[in-house]
């Protein structure tokens, strides 16, 4: 658990004692869960176990999303254009 200087809970991370894999991470705001991340389906990638399913849950907004990862690429070449600023969508 991670607390600020006043003792307020900021983050809690659950780790599997057998595999040392992160199972769940919860961030808090004003003492209430703000976001919960759940990691699952760990598989080896270049000798390191990485999650292939990540679930995000925002309790206050009643929103959730699940990410299914098909493959990881370690240190791929990235085009410079990926880092150029874009004009945000007009509705933001």
C-alpha positions, 0 to 999 in steps of 0.5 A: 500500500502507498500512503501520502504524508498524512496517511491517506491511502493512494494506491494498493497493489496485489502481487501473487506470492508464487509468481511475483506477478501483479494481479490488481492495482487500485488507485484511490482519491479521497479514500475511495477507489478511483480506478482498478486495474486487473491483470490476467493471462500471463504468458512468457514474452522473451523470458518475461511473463507479461499479462495478455488481458488487462481490465480497467474499472472506474467505479465512480463513473460505472465504466469499464474496459477490457484489453486483450493483447495478442502480442508484444513487440520489444523495442520496435522501431517507431515512426517519428510521426507517432510523436507529432502533436495532433489537433484534438477532436472538436468535441473535447 
